């Protein structure tokens, strides 16, 4: 069995705040496209829906981006 790192609430941010938190990675417009295409661009693992709200696990987002660079 694989040990998964614990997810804390500080790792989960509302998806709308990612361009503000990481402006060097995504502009608002490019982030909107990434969110819409998350099932196809390899970043779906980083997204979590809580009720009607969509959140991003920033640690998993970094892992997804890093794995894309390794390919």
PyMOL Python script that loads the backbone (N, CA, C, O; Angstrom):
from pymol import cmd

cmd.read_pdbstr("""\
ATOM      1  N   UNK A   1       0.839  -1.191   0.000  1.00  0.00           N
ATOM      2  CA  UNK A   1       0.000   0.000   0.000  1.00  0.00           C
ATOM      3  C   UNK A   1       0.880   1.249   0.000  1.00  0.00           C
ATOM      4  O   UNK A   1       1.893   1.310   0.697  1.00  0.00           O
ATOM      5  N   UNK A   2       0.489   2.212  -0.768  1.00  0.00           N
ATOM      6  CA  UNK A   2       1.286   3.419  -0.933  1.00  0.00           C
ATOM      7  C   UNK A   2       0.843   4.474   0.075  1.00  0.00           C
ATOM      8  O   UNK A   2      -0.351   4.727   0.235  1.00  0.00           O
ATOM      9  N   UNK A   3       1.808   5.084   0.752  1.00  0.00           N
ATOM     10  CA  UNK A   3       1.496   6.157   1.695  1.00  0.00           C
ATOM     11  C   UNK A   3       1.311   7.453   0.931  1.00  0.00           C
ATOM     12  O   UNK A   3       2.181   7.865   0.164  1.00  0.00           O
ATOM     13  N   UNK A   4       0.168   8.092   1.146  1.00  0.00           N
ATOM     14  CA  UNK A   4      -0.081   9.368   0.502  1.00  0.00           C
ATOM     15  C   UNK A   4       0.176  10.479   1.512  1.00  0.00           C
ATOM     16  O   UNK A   4      -0.202  10.354   2.677  1.00  0.00           O
ATOM     17  N   UNK A   5       0.809  11.555   1.082  1.00  0.00           N
ATOM     18  CA  UNK A   5       1.031  12.663   2.010  1.00  0.00           C
ATOM     19  C   UNK A   5      -0.294  13.270   2.433  1.00  0.00           C
ATOM     20  O   UNK A   5      -1.251  13.318   1.660  1.00  0.00           O
ATOM     21  N   UNK A   6      -0.330  13.729   3.663  1.00  0.00           N
ATOM     22  CA  UNK A   6      -1.548  14.331   4.183  1.00  0.00           C
ATOM     23  C   UNK A   6      -1.829  15.657   3.477  1.00  0.00           C
ATOM     24  O   UNK A   6      -0.918  16.448   3.231  1.00  0.00           O
ATOM     25  N   UNK A   7      -3.073  15.880   3.165  1.00  0.00           N
ATOM     26  CA  UNK A   7      -3.491  17.131   2.538  1.00  0.00           C
ATOM     27  C   UNK A   7      -3.985  18.055   3.641  1.00  0.00           C
ATOM     28  O   UNK A   7      -4.831  17.674   4.451  1.00  0.00           O
ATOM     29  N   UNK A   8      -3.460  19.253   3.665  1.00  0.00           N
ATOM     30  CA  UNK A   8      -3.919  20.227   4.644  1.00  0.00           C
ATOM     31  C   UNK A   8      -4.761  21.285   3.942  1.00  0.00           C
ATOM     32  O   UNK A   8      -4.713  21.422   2.719  1.00  0.00           O
ATOM     33  N   UNK A   9      -5.520  22.020   4.718  1.00  0.00           N
ATOM     34  CA  UNK A   9      -6.360  23.058   4.134  1.00  0.00           C
ATOM     35  C   UNK A   9      -5.551  24.170   3.494  1.00  0.00           C
ATOM     36  O   UNK A   9      -6.052  24.876   2.618  1.00  0.00           O
ATOM     37  N   UNK A  10      -4.310  24.335   3.920  1.00  0.00           N
ATOM     38  CA  UNK A  10      -3.473  25.364   3.291  1.00  0.00           C
ATOM     39  C   UNK A  10      -3.065  24.962   1.879  1.00  0.00           C
ATOM     40  O   UNK A  10      -2.713  25.818   1.068  1.00  0.00           O
ATOM     41  N   UNK A  11      -3.111  23.651   1.576  1.00  0.00           N
ATOM     42  CA  UNK A  11      -2.794  23.182   0.232  1.00  0.00           C
ATOM     43  C   UNK A  11      -3.944  23.419  -0.740  1.00  0.00           C
ATOM     44  O   UNK A  11      -3.723  23.521  -1.947  1.00  0.00           O
ATOM     45  N   UNK A  12      -5.168  23.506  -0.227  1.00  0.00           N
ATOM     46  CA  UNK A  12      -6.344  23.686  -1.071  1.00  0.00           C
ATOM     47  C   UNK A  12      -6.675  25.165  -1.202  1.00  0.00           C
ATOM     48  O   UNK A  12      -6.924  25.847  -0.208  1.00  0.00           O
ATOM     49  N   UNK A  13      -6.676  25.645  -2.416  1.00  0.00           N
ATOM     50  CA  UNK A  13      -7.023  27.041  -2.681  1.00  0.00           C
ATOM     51  C   UNK A  13      -8.154  27.073  -3.706  1.00  0.00           C
ATOM     52  O   UNK A  13      -8.230  26.196  -4.566  1.00  0.00           O
ATOM     53  N   UNK A  14      -9.031  28.072  -3.624  1.00  0.00           N
ATOM     54  CA  UNK A  14     -10.062  28.188  -4.660  1.00  0.00           C
ATOM     55  C   UNK A  14      -9.402  28.334  -6.027  1.00  0.00           C
ATOM     56  O   UNK A  14      -8.391  29.022  -6.168  1.00  0.00           O
ATOM     57  N   UNK A  15      -9.973  27.692  -7.017  1.00  0.00           N
ATOM     58  CA  UNK A  15      -9.333  27.676  -8.340  1.00  0.00           C
ATOM     59  C   UNK A  15      -9.155  29.077  -8.910  1.00  0.00           C
ATOM     60  O   UNK A  15      -8.226  29.310  -9.684  1.00  0.00           O
ATOM     61  N   UNK A  16     -10.023  30.013  -8.545  1.00  0.00           N
ATOM     62  CA  UNK A  16      -9.926  31.370  -9.081  1.00  0.00           C
ATOM     63  C   UNK A  16      -8.689  32.115  -8.570  1.00  0.00           C
ATOM     64  O   UNK A  16      -8.239  33.069  -9.205  1.00  0.00           O
ATOM     65  N   UNK A  17      -8.139  31.694  -7.438  1.00  0.00           N
ATOM     66  CA  UNK A  17      -7.023  32.435  -6.857  1.00  0.00           C
ATOM     67  C   UNK A  17      -5.650  31.985  -7.362  1.00  0.00           C
ATOM     68  O   UNK A  17      -4.641  32.604  -7.025  1.00  0.00           O
ATOM     69  N   UNK A  18      -5.597  30.926  -8.159  1.00  0.00           N
ATOM     70  CA  UNK A  18      -4.302  30.428  -8.639  1.00  0.00           C
ATOM     71  C   UNK A  18      -3.552  31.464  -9.478  1.00  0.00           C
ATOM     72  O   UNK A  18      -2.352  31.637  -9.261  1.00  0.00           O
ATOM     73  N   UNK A  19      -4.193  32.165 -10.430  1.00  0.00           N
ATOM     74  CA  UNK A  19      -3.422  33.174 -11.190  1.00  0.00           C
ATOM     75  C   UNK A  19      -2.899  34.316 -10.309  1.00  0.00           C
ATOM     76  O   UNK A  19      -1.861  34.904 -10.611  1.00  0.00           O
ATOM     77  N   UNK A  20      -3.612  34.628  -9.228  1.00  0.00           N
ATOM     78  CA  UNK A  20      -3.137  35.672  -8.315  1.00  0.00           C
ATOM     79  C   UNK A  20      -1.973  35.169  -7.473  1.00  0.00           C
ATOM     80  O   UNK A  20      -1.028  35.907  -7.194  1.00  0.00           O
ATOM     81  N   UNK A  21      -2.053  33.909  -7.075  1.00  0.00           N
ATOM     82  CA  UNK A  21      -1.025  33.328  -6.215  1.00  0.00           C
ATOM     83  C   UNK A  21       0.245  32.978  -7.001  1.00  0.00           C
ATOM     84  O   UNK A  21       1.355  33.077  -6.478  1.00  0.00           O
ATOM     85  N   UNK A  22       0.066  32.568  -8.261  1.00  0.00           N
ATOM     86  CA  UNK A  22       1.194  32.159  -9.106  1.00  0.00           C
ATOM     87  C   UNK A  22       1.148  32.870 -10.453  1.00  0.00           C
ATOM     88  O   UNK A  22       0.962  32.221 -11.483  1.00  0.00           O
ATOM     89  N   UNK A  23       1.316  34.200 -10.466  1.00  0.00           N
ATOM     90  CA  UNK A  23       1.206  34.941 -11.733  1.00  0.00           C
ATOM     91  C   UNK A  23       2.317  34.603 -12.732  1.00  0.00           C
ATOM     92  O   UNK A  23       2.167  34.839 -13.931  1.00  0.00           O
ATOM     93  N   UNK A  24       3.416  34.057 -12.246  1.00  0.00           N
ATOM     94  CA  UNK A  24       4.514  33.673 -13.144  1.00  0.00           C
ATOM     95  C   UNK A  24       4.194  32.400 -13.921  1.00  0.00           C
ATOM     96  O   UNK A  24       4.866  32.096 -14.907  1.00  0.00           O
ATOM     97  N   UNK A  25       3.168  31.645 -13.488  1.00  0.00           N
ATOM     98  CA  UNK A  25       2.789  30.416 -14.194  1.00  0.00           C
ATOM     99  C   UNK A  25       1.620  30.615 -15.147  1.00  0.00           C
ATOM    100  O   UNK A  25       1.642  30.134 -16.280  1.00  0.00           O
ATOM    101  N   UNK A  26       0.599  31.329 -14.679  1.00  0.00           N
ATOM    102  CA  UNK A  26      -0.634  31.442 -15.463  1.00  0.00           C
ATOM    103  C   UNK A  26      -1.199  32.850 -15.415  1.00  0.00           C
ATOM    104  O   UNK A  26      -1.260  33.476 -14.357  1.00  0.00           O
ATOM    105  N   UNK A  27      -1.611  33.335 -16.579  1.00  0.00           N
ATOM    106  CA  UNK A  27      -2.416  34.550 -16.617  1.00  0.00           C
ATOM    107  C   UNK A  27      -3.855  34.122 -16.334  1.00  0.00           C
ATOM    108  O   UNK A  27      -4.156  32.929 -16.341  1.00  0.00           O
ATOM    109  N   UNK A  28      -4.727  35.063 -16.090  1.00  0.00           N
ATOM    110  CA  UNK A  28      -6.130  34.703 -15.834  1.00  0.00           C
ATOM    111  C   UNK A  28      -6.742  33.964 -17.025  1.00  0.00           C
ATOM    112  O   UNK A  28      -7.455  32.975 -16.855  1.00  0.00           O
ATOM    113  N   UNK A  29      -6.460  34.446 -18.208  1.00  0.00           N
ATOM    114  CA  UNK A  29      -7.041  33.846 -19.412  1.00  0.00           C
ATOM    115  C   UNK A  29      -6.504  32.435 -19.649  1.00  0.00           C
ATOM    116  O   UNK A  29      -7.267  31.523 -19.969  1.00  0.00           O
ATOM    117  N   UNK A  30      -5.200  32.257 -19.492  1.00  0.00           N
ATOM    118  CA  UNK A  30      -4.639  30.919 -19.700  1.00  0.00           C
ATOM    119  C   UNK A  30      -5.107  29.951 -18.614  1.00  0.00           C
ATOM    120  O   UNK A  30      -5.305  28.767 -18.886  1.00  0.00           O
ATOM    121  N   UNK A  31      -5.285  30.444 -17.385  1.00  0.00           N
ATOM    122  CA  UNK A  31      -5.770  29.585 -16.309  1.00  0.00           C
ATOM    123  C   UNK A  31      -7.210  29.136 -16.572  1.00  0.00           C
ATOM    124  O   UNK A  31      -7.553  27.986 -16.299  1.00  0.00           O
ATOM    125  N   UNK A  32      -8.046  30.018 -17.093  1.00  0.00           N
ATOM    126  CA  UNK A  32      -9.417  29.627 -17.432  1.00  0.00           C
ATOM    127  C   UNK A  32      -9.400  28.475 -18.426  1.00  0.00           C
ATOM    128  O   UNK A  32     -10.190  27.538 -18.308  1.00  0.00           O
ATOM    129  N   UNK A  33      -8.513  28.540 -19.394  1.00  0.00           N
ATOM    130  CA  UNK A  33      -8.411  27.471 -20.385  1.00  0.00           C
ATOM    131  C   UNK A  33      -7.918  26.176 -19.728  1.00  0.00           C
ATOM    132  O   UNK A  33      -8.430  25.098 -20.028  1.00  0.00           O
ATOM    133  N   UNK A  34      -6.932  26.276 -18.840  1.00  0.00           N
ATOM    134  CA  UNK A  34      -6.411  25.098 -18.146  1.00  0.00           C
ATOM    135  C   UNK A  34      -7.518  24.430 -17.333  1.00  0.00           C
ATOM    136  O   UNK A  34      -7.635  23.205 -17.338  1.00  0.00           O
ATOM    137  N   UNK A  35      -8.325  25.217 -16.641  1.00  0.00           N
ATOM    138  CA  UNK A  35      -9.409  24.666 -15.823  1.00  0.00           C
ATOM    139  C   UNK A  35     -10.429  23.950 -16.698  1.00  0.00           C
ATOM    140  O   UNK A  35     -10.871  22.850 -16.366  1.00  0.00           O
ATOM    141  N   UNK A  36     -10.802  24.564 -17.805  1.00  0.00           N
ATOM    142  CA  UNK A  36     -11.785  23.938 -18.698  1.00  0.00           C
ATOM    143  C   UNK A  36     -11.254  22.652 -19.319  1.00  0.00           C
ATOM    144  O   UNK A  36     -12.017  21.715 -19.555  1.00  0.00           O
ATOM    145  N   UNK A  37      -9.963  22.602 -19.583  1.00  0.00           N
ATOM    146  CA  UNK A  37      -9.347  21.453 -20.257  1.00  0.00           C
ATOM    147  C   UNK A  37      -8.624  20.505 -19.287  1.00  0.00           C
ATOM    148  O   UNK A  37      -7.807  19.693 -19.721  1.00  0.00           O
ATOM    149  N   UNK A  38      -8.911  20.596 -17.995  1.00  0.00           N
ATOM    150  CA  UNK A  38      -8.150  19.841 -16.999  1.00  0.00           C
ATOM    151  C   UNK A  38      -8.212  18.322 -17.189  1.00  0.00           C
ATOM    152  O   UNK A  38      -7.278  17.617 -16.807  1.00  0.00           O
ATOM    153  N   UNK A  39      -9.284  17.818 -17.764  1.00  0.00           N
ATOM    154  CA  UNK A  39      -9.381  16.373 -18.008  1.00  0.00           C
ATOM    155  C   UNK A  39      -8.438  15.936 -19.128  1.00  0.00           C
ATOM    156  O   UNK A  39      -8.090  14.760 -19.222  1.00  0.00           O
ATOM    157  N   UNK A  40      -8.029  16.868 -19.967  1.00  0.00           N
ATOM    158  CA  UNK A  40      -7.220  16.542 -21.140  1.00  0.00           C
ATOM    159  C   UNK A  40      -5.760  16.969 -21.026  1.00  0.00           C
ATOM    160  O   UNK A  40      -4.923  16.524 -21.812  1.00  0.00           O
ATOM    161  N   UNK A  41      -5.446  17.826 -20.059  1.00  0.00           N
ATOM    162  CA  UNK A  41      -4.084  18.365 -19.997  1.00  0.00           C
ATOM    163  C   UNK A  41      -3.234  17.782 -18.862  1.00  0.00           C
ATOM    164  O   UNK A  41      -2.128  18.260 -18.612  1.00  0.00           O
ATOM    165  N   UNK A  42      -3.745  16.752 -18.175  1.00  0.00           N
ATOM    166  CA  UNK A  42      -2.963  16.094 -17.138  1.00  0.00           C
ATOM    167  C   UNK A  42      -3.004  16.747 -15.779  1.00  0.00           C
ATOM    168  O   UNK A  42      -2.276  16.334 -14.876  1.00  0.00           O
ATOM    169  N   UNK A  43      -3.843  17.766 -15.607  1.00  0.00           N
ATOM    170  CA  UNK A  43      -3.903  18.466 -14.322  1.00  0.00           C
ATOM    171  C   UNK A  43      -5.148  18.127 -13.500  1.00  0.00           C
ATOM    172  O   UNK A  43      -5.339  18.681 -12.418  1.00  0.00           O
ATOM    173  N   UNK A  44      -5.986  17.237 -13.992  1.00  0.00           N
ATOM    174  CA  UNK A  44      -7.239  16.911 -13.312  1.00  0.00           C
ATOM    175  C   UNK A  44      -7.010  16.394 -11.898  1.00  0.00           C
ATOM    176  O   UNK A  44      -7.839  16.608 -11.013  1.00  0.00           O
ATOM    177  N   UNK A  45      -5.900  15.722 -11.687  1.00  0.00           N
ATOM    178  CA  UNK A  45      -5.575  15.165 -10.364  1.00  0.00           C
ATOM    179  C   UNK A  45      -5.473  16.245  -9.290  1.00  0.00           C
ATOM    180  O   UNK A  45      -5.690  15.962  -8.111  1.00  0.00           O
ATOM    181  N   UNK A  46      -5.150  17.467  -9.675  1.00  0.00           N
ATOM    182  CA  UNK A  46      -4.949  18.551  -8.716  1.00  0.00           C
ATOM    183  C   UNK A  46      -6.256  19.216  -8.279  1.00  0.00           C
ATOM    184  O   UNK A  46      -6.262  19.980  -7.313  1.00  0.00           O
ATOM    185  N   UNK A  47      -7.346  18.941  -8.966  1.00  0.00           N
ATOM    186  CA  UNK A  47      -8.613  19.610  -8.686  1.00  0.00           C
ATOM    187  C   UNK A  47      -9.495  18.757  -7.781  1.00  0.00           C
ATOM    188  O   UNK A  47      -9.560  17.537  -7.932  1.00  0.00           O
ATOM    189  N   UNK A  48     -10.177  19.418  -6.831  1.00  0.00           N
ATOM    190  CA  UNK A  48     -11.129  18.761  -5.940  1.00  0.00           C
ATOM    191  C   UNK A  48     -12.378  19.609  -5.839  1.00  0.00           C
ATOM    192  O   UNK A  48     -12.307  20.826  -5.666  1.00  0.00           O
ATOM    193  N   UNK A  49     -13.501  18.968  -5.947  1.00  0.00           N
ATOM    194  CA  UNK A  49     -14.766  19.685  -5.817  1.00  0.00           C
ATOM    195  C   UNK A  49     -15.312  19.431  -4.413  1.00  0.00           C
ATOM    196  O   UNK A  49     -15.445  18.283  -3.988  1.00  0.00           O
ATOM    197  N   UNK A  50     -15.624  20.501  -3.706  1.00  0.00           N
ATOM    198  CA  UNK A  50     -16.198  20.420  -2.368  1.00  0.00           C
ATOM    199  C   UNK A  50     -17.529  21.140  -2.445  1.00  0.00           C
ATOM    200  O   UNK A  50     -17.582  22.367  -2.531  1.00  0.00           O
ATOM    201  N   UNK A  51     -18.602  20.368  -2.415  1.00  0.00           N
ATOM    202  CA  UNK A  51     -19.916  20.959  -2.637  1.00  0.00           C
ATOM    203  C   UNK A  51     -19.972  21.488  -4.055  1.00  0.00           C
ATOM    204  O   UNK A  51     -19.744  20.748  -5.012  1.00  0.00           O
ATOM    205  N   UNK A  52     -20.274  22.767  -4.190  1.00  0.00           N
ATOM    206  CA  UNK A  52     -20.307  23.390  -5.520  1.00  0.00           C
ATOM    207  C   UNK A  52     -19.021  24.149  -5.839  1.00  0.00           C
ATOM    208  O   UNK A  52     -18.879  24.713  -6.924  1.00  0.00           O
ATOM    209  N   UNK A  53     -18.094  24.160  -4.894  1.00  0.00           N
ATOM    210  CA  UNK A  53     -16.851  24.918  -5.059  1.00  0.00           C
ATOM    211  C   UNK A  53     -15.744  24.024  -5.603  1.00  0.00           C
ATOM    212  O   UNK A  53     -15.637  22.857  -5.226  1.00  0.00           O
ATOM    213  N   UNK A  54     -14.924  24.575  -6.486  1.00  0.00           N
ATOM    214  CA  UNK A  54     -13.792  23.862  -7.062  1.00  0.00           C
ATOM    215  C   UNK A  54     -12.501  24.397  -6.432  1.00  0.00           C
ATOM    216  O   UNK A  54     -12.264  25.605  -6.400  1.00  0.00           O
ATOM    217  N   UNK A  55     -11.685  23.485  -5.938  1.00  0.00           N
ATOM    218  CA  UNK A  55     -10.428  23.848  -5.300  1.00  0.00           C
ATOM    219  C   UNK A  55      -9.271  23.181  -6.029  1.00  0.00           C
ATOM    220  O   UNK A  55      -9.454  22.207  -6.758  1.00  0.00           O
ATOM    221  N   UNK A  56      -8.074  23.726  -5.815  1.00  0.00           N
ATOM    222  CA  UNK A  56      -6.857  23.167  -6.392  1.00  0.00           C
ATOM    223  C   UNK A  56      -5.908  22.832  -5.253  1.00  0.00           C
ATOM    224  O   UNK A  56      -5.655  23.657  -4.375  1.00  0.00           O
ATOM    225  N   UNK A  57      -5.389  21.619  -5.275  1.00  0.00           N
ATOM    226  CA  UNK A  57      -4.350  21.222  -4.336  1.00  0.00           C
ATOM    227  C   UNK A  57      -3.028  21.678  -4.952  1.00  0.00           C
ATOM    228  O   UNK A  57      -2.589  21.136  -5.966  1.00  0.00           O
ATOM    229  N   UNK A  58      -2.407  22.667  -4.339  1.00  0.00           N
ATOM    230  CA  UNK A  58      -1.216  23.273  -4.937  1.00  0.00           C
ATOM    231  C   UNK A  58      -0.033  22.307  -4.977  1.00  0.00           C
ATOM    232  O   UNK A  58       0.789  22.381  -5.890  1.00  0.00           O
ATOM    233  N   UNK A  59       0.066  21.407  -4.004  1.00  0.00           N
ATOM    234  CA  UNK A  59       1.150  20.425  -4.035  1.00  0.00           C
ATOM    235  C   UNK A  59       0.993  19.484  -5.218  1.00  0.00           C
ATOM    236  O   UNK A  59       1.962  19.189  -5.917  1.00  0.00           O
ATOM    237  N   UNK A  60      -0.228  19.012  -5.442  1.00  0.00           N
ATOM    238  CA  UNK A  60      -0.475  18.092  -6.553  1.00  0.00           C
ATOM    239  C   UNK A  60      -0.334  18.828  -7.878  1.00  0.00           C
ATOM    240  O   UNK A  60       0.147  18.255  -8.855  1.00  0.00           O
ATOM    241  N   UNK A  61      -0.746  20.088  -7.922  1.00  0.00           N
ATOM    242  CA  UNK A  61      -0.568  20.881  -9.145  1.00  0.00           C
ATOM    243  C   UNK A  61       0.910  20.965  -9.510  1.00  0.00           C
ATOM    244  O   UNK A  61       1.277  20.817 -10.676  1.00  0.00           O
ATOM    245  N   UNK A  62       1.755  21.204  -8.514  1.00  0.00           N
ATOM    246  CA  UNK A  62       3.197  21.267  -8.757  1.00  0.00           C
ATOM    247  C   UNK A  62       3.728  19.923  -9.250  1.00  0.00           C
ATOM    248  O   UNK A  62       4.575  19.879 -10.143  1.00  0.00           O
ATOM    249  N   UNK A  63       3.233  18.824  -8.671  1.00  0.00           N
ATOM    250  CA  UNK A  63       3.654  17.498  -9.112  1.00  0.00           C
ATOM    251  C   UNK A  63       3.232  17.240 -10.562  1.00  0.00           C
ATOM    252  O   UNK A  63       3.997  16.684 -11.348  1.00  0.00           O
ATOM    253  N   UNK A  64       2.018  17.646 -10.903  1.00  0.00           N
ATOM    254  CA  UNK A  64       1.526  17.456 -12.273  1.00  0.00           C
ATOM    255  C   UNK A  64       2.361  18.250 -13.269  1.00  0.00           C
ATOM    256  O   UNK A  64       2.734  17.740 -14.325  1.00  0.00           O
ATOM    257  N   UNK A  65       2.649  19.491 -12.927  1.00  0.00           N
ATOM    258  CA  UNK A  65       3.461  20.330 -13.814  1.00  0.00           C
ATOM    259  C   UNK A  65       4.855  19.734 -13.955  1.00  0.00           C
ATOM    260  O   UNK A  65       5.413  19.702 -15.052  1.00  0.00           O
ATOM    261  N   UNK A  66       5.415  19.263 -12.845  1.00  0.00           N
ATOM    262  CA  UNK A  66       6.750  18.670 -12.870  1.00  0.00           C
ATOM    263  C   UNK A  66       6.777  17.400 -13.717  1.00  0.00           C
ATOM    264  O   UNK A  66       7.735  17.164 -14.453  1.00  0.00           O
ATOM    265  N   UNK A  67       5.737  16.590 -13.614  1.00  0.00           N
ATOM    266  CA  UNK A  67       5.709  15.352 -14.400  1.00  0.00           C
ATOM    267  C   UNK A  67       5.567  15.647 -15.893  1.00  0.00           C
ATOM    268  O   UNK A  67       6.063  14.882 -16.721  1.00  0.00           O
ATOM    269  N   UNK A  68       4.900  16.740 -16.245  1.00  0.00           N
ATOM    270  CA  UNK A  68       4.781  17.122 -17.650  1.00  0.00           C
ATOM    271  C   UNK A  68       6.131  17.558 -18.203  1.00  0.00           C
ATOM    272  O   UNK A  68       6.441  17.304 -19.367  1.00  0.00           O
ATOM    273  N   UNK A  69       6.923  18.206 -17.379  1.00  0.00           N
ATOM    274  CA  UNK A  69       8.249  18.648 -17.818  1.00  0.00           C
ATOM    275  C   UNK A  69       9.192  17.472 -18.009  1.00  0.00           C
ATOM    276  O   UNK A  69      10.116  17.538 -18.820  1.00  0.00           O
ATOM    277  N   UNK A  70       8.961  16.386 -17.258  1.00  0.00           N
ATOM    278  CA  UNK A  70       9.826  15.211 -17.349  1.00  0.00           C
ATOM    279  C   UNK A  70       9.568  14.422 -18.625  1.00  0.00           C
ATOM    280  O   UNK A  70      10.436  13.679 -19.084  1.00  0.00           O
ATOM    281  N   UNK A  71       8.369  14.580 -19.203  1.00  0.00           N
ATOM    282  CA  UNK A  71       8.023  13.812 -20.410  1.00  0.00           C
ATOM    283  C   UNK A  71       8.754  14.282 -21.629  1.00  0.00           C
ATOM    284  O   UNK A  71       8.564  13.732 -22.714  1.00  0.00           O
TER     285      UNK A  71
END
""", "prot")
cmd.dss("prot")
cmd.show_as("cartoon", "prot")
cmd.util.cbc("prot")
cmd.orient("prot")
